[in-house]
Amino acid sequence: MGRIPGSALMRPDPLPGIPLAPRASWAAVLNFTAPRTAIAGSPFTVTVAVTINNRPDTVINSRIHFTSSDPAAVLPQDYYFIPADAGSHTWTNGFTLATPGNQIITGEIISATGINGSANVTVSP
């Protein structure tokens, strides 16, 4: 899972000598729901949820791009998340892996470095 760490930011100190608490950091992540196993050449369904601090990102307006460790994979074209998605989108029978063995599907938000996620799928012949 990819994360974008926030930094500890301090507010200006209007009262010298009173300690200030750091601002909470945040983490944006792509959470994949995919089958653990698949049959080579058979399409399967994947859902990707975008979360910030474990909550759905309901205002996302960004493009996701998919890659795979399987050079023969058939993957969806880039998809633009919009607020109406409420932070989640499902590709019904949208992914196909062709090479037997352990394969990884990865998604990344194009407009934000480090927001990514992946799913491991074991492909049988």
Chimera marker file (.cmm) of the C-alpha trace (Angstrom):
<marker_set name="trace">
<marker id="1" x="0.000" y="0.000" z="0.000" r="1" g="1" b="0" radius="0.5"/>
<marker id="2" x="1.232" y="3.472" z="-0.798" r="1" g="1" b="0" radius="0.5"/>
<marker id="3" x="1.110" y="6.255" z="1.708" r="1" g="1" b="0" radius="0.5"/>
<marker id="4" x="1.691" y="9.984" z="1.633" r="1" g="1" b="0" radius="0.5"/>
<marker id="5" x="2.900" y="10.936" z="5.078" r="1" g="1" b="0" radius="0.5"/>
<marker id="6" x="1.972" y="14.301" z="6.442" r="1" g="1" b="0" radius="0.5"/>
<marker id="7" x="4.524" y="16.307" z="8.312" r="1" g="1" b="0" radius="0.5"/>
<marker id="8" x="4.209" y="17.506" z="11.864" r="1" g="1" b="0" radius="0.5"/>
<marker id="9" x="3.183" y="21.117" z="11.387" r="1" g="1" b="0" radius="0.5"/>
<marker id="10" x="3.215" y="23.596" z="14.196" r="1" g="1" b="0" radius="0.5"/>
<marker id="11" x="0.939" y="26.575" z="14.538" r="1" g="1" b="0" radius="0.5"/>
<marker id="12" x="2.499" y="29.906" z="15.472" r="1" g="1" b="0" radius="0.5"/>
<marker id="13" x="2.970" y="30.012" z="19.219" r="1" g="1" b="0" radius="0.5"/>
<marker id="14" x="1.047" y="32.973" z="20.627" r="1" g="1" b="0" radius="0.5"/>
<marker id="15" x="1.950" y="31.967" z="24.198" r="1" g="1" b="0" radius="0.5"/>
<marker id="16" x="5.681" y="31.307" z="24.605" r="1" g="1" b="0" radius="0.5"/>
<marker id="17" x="6.474" y="28.321" z="26.801" r="1" g="1" b="0" radius="0.5"/>
<marker id="18" x="3.207" y="26.430" z="26.144" r="1" g="1" b="0" radius="0.5"/>
<marker id="19" x="3.909" y="23.251" z="24.156" r="1" g="1" b="0" radius="0.5"/>
<marker id="20" x="2.074" y="22.781" z="20.869" r="1" g="1" b="0" radius="0.5"/>
<marker id="21" x="0.707" y="19.496" z="19.532" r="1" g="1" b="0" radius="0.5"/>
<marker id="22" x="1.760" y="18.421" z="16.042" r="1" g="1" b="0" radius="0.5"/>
<marker id="23" x="-0.889" y="18.381" z="13.356" r="1" g="1" b="0" radius="0.5"/>
<marker id="24" x="-2.095" y="14.869" z="12.542" r="1" g="1" b="0" radius="0.5"/>
<marker id="25" x="-0.583" y="13.279" z="9.468" r="1" g="1" b="0" radius="0.5"/>
<marker id="26" x="-2.712" y="11.708" z="6.761" r="1" g="1" b="0" radius="0.5"/>
<marker id="27" x="-2.309" y="8.737" z="4.469" r="1" g="1" b="0" radius="0.5"/>
<marker id="28" x="-4.045" y="8.130" z="1.136" r="1" g="1" b="0" radius="0.5"/>
<marker id="29" x="-4.209" y="4.518" z="-0.047" r="1" g="1" b="0" radius="0.5"/>
<marker id="30" x="-5.714" y="2.434" z="-2.848" r="1" g="1" b="0" radius="0.5"/>
<marker id="31" x="-7.322" y="-0.685" z="-1.337" r="1" g="1" b="0" radius="0.5"/>
<marker id="32" x="-7.812" y="-3.559" z="-3.768" r="1" g="1" b="0" radius="0.5"/>
<marker id="33" x="-10.458" y="-6.257" z="-3.411" r="1" g="1" b="0" radius="0.5"/>
<marker id="34" x="-9.560" y="-9.052" z="-5.824" r="1" g="1" b="0" radius="0.5"/>
<marker id="35" x="-9.686" y="-12.841" z="-5.838" r="1" g="1" b="0" radius="0.5"/>
<marker id="36" x="-6.673" y="-14.639" z="-4.375" r="1" g="1" b="0" radius="0.5"/>
<marker id="37" x="-6.686" y="-17.074" z="-7.305" r="1" g="1" b="0" radius="0.5"/>
<marker id="38" x="-7.647" y="-16.892" z="-10.965" r="1" g="1" b="0" radius="0.5"/>
<marker id="39" x="-7.562" y="-19.185" z="-13.975" r="1" g="1" b="0" radius="0.5"/>
<marker id="40" x="-5.244" y="-18.061" z="-16.783" r="1" g="1" b="0" radius="0.5"/>
<marker id="41" x="-7.237" y="-16.295" z="-19.481" r="1" g="1" b="0" radius="0.5"/>
<marker id="42" x="-10.428" y="-15.970" z="-17.415" r="1" g="1" b="0" radius="0.5"/>
<marker id="43" x="-11.604" y="-12.461" z="-16.521" r="1" g="1" b="0" radius="0.5"/>
<marker id="44" x="-12.282" y="-11.540" z="-12.905" r="1" g="1" b="0" radius="0.5"/>
<marker id="45" x="-13.689" y="-8.620" z="-10.939" r="1" g="1" b="0" radius="0.5"/>
<marker id="46" x="-11.668" y="-6.091" z="-8.947" r="1" g="1" b="0" radius="0.5"/>
<marker id="47" x="-12.835" y="-3.233" z="-6.732" r="1" g="1" b="0" radius="0.5"/>
<marker id="48" x="-10.544" y="-0.364" z="-5.805" r="1" g="1" b="0" radius="0.5"/>
<marker id="49" x="-11.390" y="1.913" z="-2.885" r="1" g="1" b="0" radius="0.5"/>
<marker id="50" x="-9.547" y="5.168" z="-2.313" r="1" g="1" b="0" radius="0.5"/>
<marker id="51" x="-9.198" y="5.990" z="1.365" r="1" g="1" b="0" radius="0.5"/>
<marker id="52" x="-7.666" y="8.753" z="3.411" r="1" g="1" b="0" radius="0.5"/>
<marker id="53" x="-6.945" y="7.772" z="6.992" r="1" g="1" b="0" radius="0.5"/>
<marker id="54" x="-9.083" y="4.638" z="6.503" r="1" g="1" b="0" radius="0.5"/>
<marker id="55" x="-12.118" y="6.635" z="5.376" r="1" g="1" b="0" radius="0.5"/>
<marker id="56" x="-13.535" y="6.689" z="1.823" r="1" g="1" b="0" radius="0.5"/>
<marker id="57" x="-12.283" y="9.603" z="-0.234" r="1" g="1" b="0" radius="0.5"/>
<marker id="58" x="-15.663" y="10.886" z="-1.409" r="1" g="1" b="0" radius="0.5"/>
<marker id="59" x="-14.303" y="13.951" z="-3.201" r="1" g="1" b="0" radius="0.5"/>
<marker id="60" x="-11.599" y="12.336" z="-5.322" r="1" g="1" b="0" radius="0.5"/>
<marker id="61" x="-11.265" y="13.618" z="-8.862" r="1" g="1" b="0" radius="0.5"/>
<marker id="62" x="-8.223" y="11.757" z="-10.175" r="1" g="1" b="0" radius="0.5"/>
<marker id="63" x="-7.093" y="9.180" z="-12.716" r="1" g="1" b="0" radius="0.5"/>
<marker id="64" x="-5.956" y="5.655" z="-11.814" r="1" g="1" b="0" radius="0.5"/>
<marker id="65" x="-3.570" y="3.674" z="-14.025" r="1" g="1" b="0" radius="0.5"/>
<marker id="66" x="-3.082" y="-0.101" z="-13.763" r="1" g="1" b="0" radius="0.5"/>
<marker id="67" x="0.001" y="-2.249" z="-14.367" r="1" g="1" b="0" radius="0.5"/>
<marker id="68" x="0.759" y="-5.915" z="-13.764" r="1" g="1" b="0" radius="0.5"/>
<marker id="69" x="3.714" y="-8.219" z="-13.278" r="1" g="1" b="0" radius="0.5"/>
<marker id="70" x="2.057" y="-10.411" z="-15.948" r="1" g="1" b="0" radius="0.5"/>
<marker id="71" x="3.285" y="-9.141" z="-19.333" r="1" g="1" b="0" radius="0.5"/>
<marker id="72" x="0.248" y="-10.745" z="-21.016" r="1" g="1" b="0" radius="0.5"/>
<marker id="73" x="-2.335" y="-9.223" z="-18.647" r="1" g="1" b="0" radius="0.5"/>
<marker id="74" x="-5.428" y="-7.507" z="-20.011" r="1" g="1" b="0" radius="0.5"/>
<marker id="75" x="-6.160" y="-4.527" z="-17.774" r="1" g="1" b="0" radius="0.5"/>
<marker id="76" x="-8.750" y="-1.754" z="-17.823" r="1" g="1" b="0" radius="0.5"/>
<marker id="77" x="-7.885" y="1.548" z="-19.427" r="1" g="1" b="0" radius="0.5"/>
<marker id="78" x="-7.141" y="4.455" z="-17.116" r="1" g="1" b="0" radius="0.5"/>
<marker id="79" x="-10.191" y="5.415" z="-15.104" r="1" g="1" b="0" radius="0.5"/>
<marker id="80" x="-11.147" y="8.821" z="-13.711" r="1" g="1" b="0" radius="0.5"/>
<marker id="81" x="-12.537" y="8.674" z="-10.188" r="1" g="1" b="0" radius="0.5"/>
<marker id="82" x="-15.140" y="11.346" z="-9.604" r="1" g="1" b="0" radius="0.5"/>
<marker id="83" x="-17.006" y="12.335" z="-6.424" r="1" g="1" b="0" radius="0.5"/>
<marker id="84" x="-20.056" y="10.313" z="-7.573" r="1" g="1" b="0" radius="0.5"/>
<marker id="85" x="-17.923" y="7.144" z="-7.169" r="1" g="1" b="0" radius="0.5"/>
<marker id="86" x="-17.845" y="7.853" z="-3.412" r="1" g="1" b="0" radius="0.5"/>
<marker id="87" x="-14.246" y="6.638" z="-3.321" r="1" g="1" b="0" radius="0.5"/>
<marker id="88" x="-14.812" y="3.207" z="-4.875" r="1" g="1" b="0" radius="0.5"/>
<marker id="89" x="-15.158" y="1.641" z="-8.312" r="1" g="1" b="0" radius="0.5"/>
<marker id="90" x="-15.684" y="-1.956" z="-9.462" r="1" g="1" b="0" radius="0.5"/>
<marker id="91" x="-14.447" y="-3.389" z="-12.747" r="1" g="1" b="0" radius="0.5"/>
<marker id="92" x="-16.729" y="-6.396" z="-13.336" r="1" g="1" b="0" radius="0.5"/>
<marker id="93" x="-14.745" y="-9.028" z="-15.258" r="1" g="1" b="0" radius="0.5"/>
<marker id="94" x="-12.350" y="-6.204" z="-16.150" r="1" g="1" b="0" radius="0.5"/>
<marker id="95" x="-9.038" y="-7.931" z="-15.404" r="1" g="1" b="0" radius="0.5"/>
<marker id="96" x="-7.494" y="-10.984" z="-17.070" r="1" g="1" b="0" radius="0.5"/>
<marker id="97" x="-4.162" y="-12.566" z="-16.164" r="1" g="1" b="0" radius="0.5"/>
<marker id="98" x="-2.600" y="-15.055" z="-18.577" r="1" g="1" b="0" radius="0.5"/>
<marker id="99" x="0.684" y="-16.199" z="-17.066" r="1" g="1" b="0" radius="0.5"/>
<marker id="100" x="0.511" y="-18.952" z="-14.409" r="1" g="1" b="0" radius="0.5"/>
<marker id="101" x="2.159" y="-18.234" z="-11.058" r="1" g="1" b="0" radius="0.5"/>
<marker id="102" x="2.041" y="-15.384" z="-8.569" r="1" g="1" b="0" radius="0.5"/>
<marker id="103" x="1.106" y="-12.117" z="-10.249" r="1" g="1" b="0" radius="0.5"/>
<marker id="104" x="0.658" y="-8.585" z="-8.947" r="1" g="1" b="0" radius="0.5"/>
<marker id="105" x="-1.829" y="-5.994" z="-10.157" r="1" g="1" b="0" radius="0.5"/>
<marker id="106" x="-0.925" y="-2.435" z="-9.209" r="1" g="1" b="0" radius="0.5"/>
<marker id="107" x="-2.894" y="0.781" z="-9.446" r="1" g="1" b="0" radius="0.5"/>
<marker id="108" x="-1.581" y="4.294" z="-9.030" r="1" g="1" b="0" radius="0.5"/>
<marker id="109" x="-3.236" y="7.687" z="-8.946" r="1" g="1" b="0" radius="0.5"/>
<marker id="110" x="-1.490" y="9.544" z="-11.758" r="1" g="1" b="0" radius="0.5"/>
<marker id="111" x="-1.791" y="13.041" z="-10.292" r="1" g="1" b="0" radius="0.5"/>
<marker id="112" x="-0.344" y="12.168" z="-6.869" r="1" g="1" b="0" radius="0.5"/>
<marker id="113" x="2.980" y="10.420" z="-6.409" r="1" g="1" b="0" radius="0.5"/>
<marker id="114" x="2.809" y="7.643" z="-3.856" r="1" g="1" b="0" radius="0.5"/>
<marker id="115" x="-0.927" y="6.955" z="-3.852" r="1" g="1" b="0" radius="0.5"/>
<marker id="116" x="-1.024" y="3.358" z="-4.985" r="1" g="1" b="0" radius="0.5"/>
<marker id="117" x="-2.034" y="-0.131" z="-4.028" r="1" g="1" b="0" radius="0.5"/>
<marker id="118" x="-1.860" y="-3.666" z="-5.300" r="1" g="1" b="0" radius="0.5"/>
<marker id="119" x="-3.374" y="-7.132" z="-5.244" r="1" g="1" b="0" radius="0.5"/>
<marker id="120" x="-1.573" y="-10.471" z="-5.366" r="1" g="1" b="0" radius="0.5"/>
<marker id="121" x="-3.280" y="-13.126" z="-7.478" r="1" g="1" b="0" radius="0.5"/>
<marker id="122" x="-2.110" y="-16.695" z="-7.973" r="1" g="1" b="0" radius="0.5"/>
<marker id="123" x="-2.870" y="-17.744" z="-11.537" r="1" g="1" b="0" radius="0.5"/>
<marker id="124" x="-3.395" y="-21.394" z="-12.391" r="1" g="1" b="0" radius="0.5"/>
<marker id="125" x="-3.160" y="-22.831" z="-15.934" r="1" g="1" b="0" radius="0.5"/>
<link id1="1" id2="2" r="1" g="1" b="0" radius="0.2"/>
<link id1="2" id2="3" r="1" g="1" b="0" radius="0.2"/>
<link id1="3" id2="4" r="1" g="1" b="0" radius="0.2"/>
<link id1="4" id2="5" r="1" g="1" b="0" radius="0.2"/>
<link id1="5" id2="6" r="1" g="1" b="0" radius="0.2"/>
<link id1="6" id2="7" r="1" g="1" b="0" radius="0.2"/>
<link id1="7" id2="8" r="1" g="1" b="0" radius="0.2"/>
<link id1="8" id2="9" r="1" g="1" b="0" radius="0.2"/>
<link id1="9" id2="10" r="1" g="1" b="0" radius="0.2"/>
<link id1="10" id2="11" r="1" g="1" b="0" radius="0.2"/>
<link id1="11" id2="12" r="1" g="1" b="0" radius="0.2"/>
<link id1="12" id2="13" r="1" g="1" b="0" radius="0.2"/>
<link id1="13" id2="14" r="1" g="1" b="0" radius="0.2"/>
<link id1="14" id2="15" r="1" g="1" b="0" radius="0.2"/>
<link id1="15" id2="16" r="1" g="1" b="0" radius="0.2"/>
<link id1="16" id2="17" r="1" g="1" b="0" radius="0.2"/>
<link id1="17" id2="18" r="1" g="1" b="0" radius="0.2"/>
<link id1="18" id2="19" r="1" g="1" b="0" radius="0.2"/>
<link id1="19" id2="20" r="1" g="1" b="0" radius="0.2"/>
<link id1="20" id2="21" r="1" g="1" b="0" radius="0.2"/>
<link id1="21" id2="22" r="1" g="1" b="0" radius="0.2"/>
<link id1="22" id2="23" r="1" g="1" b="0" radius="0.2"/>
<link id1="23" id2="24" r="1" g="1" b="0" radius="0.2"/>
<link id1="24" id2="25" r="1" g="1" b="0" radius="0.2"/>
<link id1="25" id2="26" r="1" g="1" b="0" radius="0.2"/>
<link id1="26" id2="27" r="1" g="1" b="0" radius="0.2"/>
<link id1="27" id2="28" r="1" g="1" b="0" radius="0.2"/>
<link id1="28" id2="29" r="1" g="1" b="0" radius="0.2"/>
<link id1="29" id2="30" r="1" g="1" b="0" radius="0.2"/>
<link id1="30" id2="31" r="1" g="1" b="0" radius="0.2"/>
<link id1="31" id2="32" r="1" g="1" b="0" radius="0.2"/>
<link id1="32" id2="33" r="1" g="1" b="0" radius="0.2"/>
<link id1="33" id2="34" r="1" g="1" b="0" radius="0.2"/>
<link id1="34" id2="35" r="1" g="1" b="0" radius="0.2"/>
<link id1="35" id2="36" r="1" g="1" b="0" radius="0.2"/>
<link id1="36" id2="37" r="1" g="1" b="0" radius="0.2"/>
<link id1="37" id2="38" r="1" g="1" b="0" radius="0.2"/>
<link id1="38" id2="39" r="1" g="1" b="0" radius="0.2"/>
<link id1="39" id2="40" r="1" g="1" b="0" radius="0.2"/>
<link id1="40" id2="41" r="1" g="1" b="0" radius="0.2"/>
<link id1="41" id2="42" r="1" g="1" b="0" radius="0.2"/>
<link id1="42" id2="43" r="1" g="1" b="0" radius="0.2"/>
<link id1="43" id2="44" r="1" g="1" b="0" radius="0.2"/>
<link id1="44" id2="45" r="1" g="1" b="0" radius="0.2"/>
<link id1="45" id2="46" r="1" g="1" b="0" radius="0.2"/>
<link id1="46" id2="47" r="1" g="1" b="0" radius="0.2"/>
<link id1="47" id2="48" r="1" g="1" b="0" radius="0.2"/>
<link id1="48" id2="49" r="1" g="1" b="0" radius="0.2"/>
<link id1="49" id2="50" r="1" g="1" b="0" radius="0.2"/>
<link id1="50" id2="51" r="1" g="1" b="0" radius="0.2"/>
<link id1="51" id2="52" r="1" g="1" b="0" radius="0.2"/>
<link id1="52" id2="53" r="1" g="1" b="0" radius="0.2"/>
<link id1="53" id2="54" r="1" g="1" b="0" radius="0.2"/>
<link id1="54" id2="55" r="1" g="1" b="0" radius="0.2"/>
<link id1="55" id2="56" r="1" g="1" b="0" radius="0.2"/>
<link id1="56" id2="57" r="1" g="1" b="0" radius="0.2"/>
<link id1="57" id2="58" r="1" g="1" b="0" radius="0.2"/>
<link id1="58" id2="59" r="1" g="1" b="0" radius="0.2"/>
<link id1="59" id2="60" r="1" g="1" b="0" radius="0.2"/>
<link id1="60" id2="61" r="1" g="1" b="0" radius="0.2"/>
<link id1="61" id2="62" r="1" g="1" b="0" radius="0.2"/>
<link id1="62" id2="63" r="1" g="1" b="0" radius="0.2"/>
<link id1="63" id2="64" r="1" g="1" b="0" radius="0.2"/>
<link id1="64" id2="65" r="1" g="1" b="0" radius="0.2"/>
<link id1="65" id2="66" r="1" g="1" b="0" radius="0.2"/>
<link id1="66" id2="67" r="1" g="1" b="0" radius="0.2"/>
<link id1="67" id2="68" r="1" g="1" b="0" radius="0.2"/>
<link id1="68" id2="69" r="1" g="1" b="0" radius="0.2"/>
<link id1="69" id2="70" r="1" g="1" b="0" radius="0.2"/>
<link id1="70" id2="71" r="1" g="1" b="0" radius="0.2"/>
<link id1="71" id2="72" r="1" g="1" b="0" radius="0.2"/>
<link id1="72" id2="73" r="1" g="1" b="0" radius="0.2"/>
<link id1="73" id2="74" r="1" g="1" b="0" radius="0.2"/>
<link id1="74" id2="75" r="1" g="1" b="0" radius="0.2"/>
<link id1="75" id2="76" r="1" g="1" b="0" radius="0.2"/>
<link id1="76" id2="77" r="1" g="1" b="0" radius="0.2"/>
<link id1="77" id2="78" r="1" g="1" b="0" radius="0.2"/>
<link id1="78" id2="79" r="1" g="1" b="0" radius="0.2"/>
<link id1="79" id2="80" r="1" g="1" b="0" radius="0.2"/>
<link id1="80" id2="81" r="1" g="1" b="0" radius="0.2"/>
<link id1="81" id2="82" r="1" g="1" b="0" radius="0.2"/>
<link id1="82" id2="83" r="1" g="1" b="0" radius="0.2"/>
<link id1="83" id2="84" r="1" g="1" b="0" radius="0.2"/>
<link id1="84" id2="85" r="1" g="1" b="0" radius="0.2"/>
<link id1="85" id2="86" r="1" g="1" b="0" radius="0.2"/>
<link id1="86" id2="87" r="1" g="1" b="0" radius="0.2"/>
<link id1="87" id2="88" r="1" g="1" b="0" radius="0.2"/>
<link id1="88" id2="89" r="1" g="1" b="0" radius="0.2"/>
<link id1="89" id2="90" r="1" g="1" b="0" radius="0.2"/>
<link id1="90" id2="91" r="1" g="1" b="0" radius="0.2"/>
<link id1="91" id2="92" r="1" g="1" b="0" radius="0.2"/>
<link id1="92" id2="93" r="1" g="1" b="0" radius="0.2"/>
<link id1="93" id2="94" r="1" g="1" b="0" radius="0.2"/>
<link id1="94" id2="95" r="1" g="1" b="0" radius="0.2"/>
<link id1="95" id2="96" r="1" g="1" b="0" radius="0.2"/>
<link id1="96" id2="97" r="1" g="1" b="0" radius="0.2"/>
<link id1="97" id2="98" r="1" g="1" b="0" radius="0.2"/>
<link id1="98" id2="99" r="1" g="1" b="0" radius="0.2"/>
<link id1="99" id2="100" r="1" g="1" b="0" radius="0.2"/>
<link id1="100" id2="101" r="1" g="1" b="0" radius="0.2"/>
<link id1="101" id2="102" r="1" g="1" b="0" radius="0.2"/>
<link id1="102" id2="103" r="1" g="1" b="0" radius="0.2"/>
<link id1="103" id2="104" r="1" g="1" b="0" radius="0.2"/>
<link id1="104" id2="105" r="1" g="1" b="0" radius="0.2"/>
<link id1="105" id2="106" r="1" g="1" b="0" radius="0.2"/>
<link id1="106" id2="107" r="1" g="1" b="0" radius="0.2"/>
<link id1="107" id2="108" r="1" g="1" b="0" radius="0.2"/>
<link id1="108" id2="109" r="1" g="1" b="0" radius="0.2"/>
<link id1="109" id2="110" r="1" g="1" b="0" radius="0.2"/>
<link id1="110" id2="111" r="1" g="1" b="0" radius="0.2"/>
<link id1="111" id2="112" r="1" g="1" b="0" radius="0.2"/>
<link id1="112" id2="113" r="1" g="1" b="0" radius="0.2"/>
<link id1="113" id2="114" r="1" g="1" b="0" radius="0.2"/>
<link id1="114" id2="115" r="1" g="1" b="0" radius="0.2"/>
<link id1="115" id2="116" r="1" g="1" b="0" radius="0.2"/>
<link id1="116" id2="117" r="1" g="1" b="0" radius="0.2"/>
<link id1="117" id2="118" r="1" g="1" b="0" radius="0.2"/>
<link id1="118" id2="119" r="1" g="1" b="0" radius="0.2"/>
<link id1="119" id2="120" r="1" g="1" b="0" radius="0.2"/>
<link id1="120" id2="121" r="1" g="1" b="0" radius="0.2"/>
<link id1="121" id2="122" r="1" g="1" b="0" radius="0.2"/>
<link id1="122" id2="123" r="1" g="1" b="0" radius="0.2"/>
<link id1="123" id2="124" r="1" g="1" b="0" radius="0.2"/>
<link id1="124" id2="125" r="1" g="1" b="0" radius="0.2"/>
</marker_set>
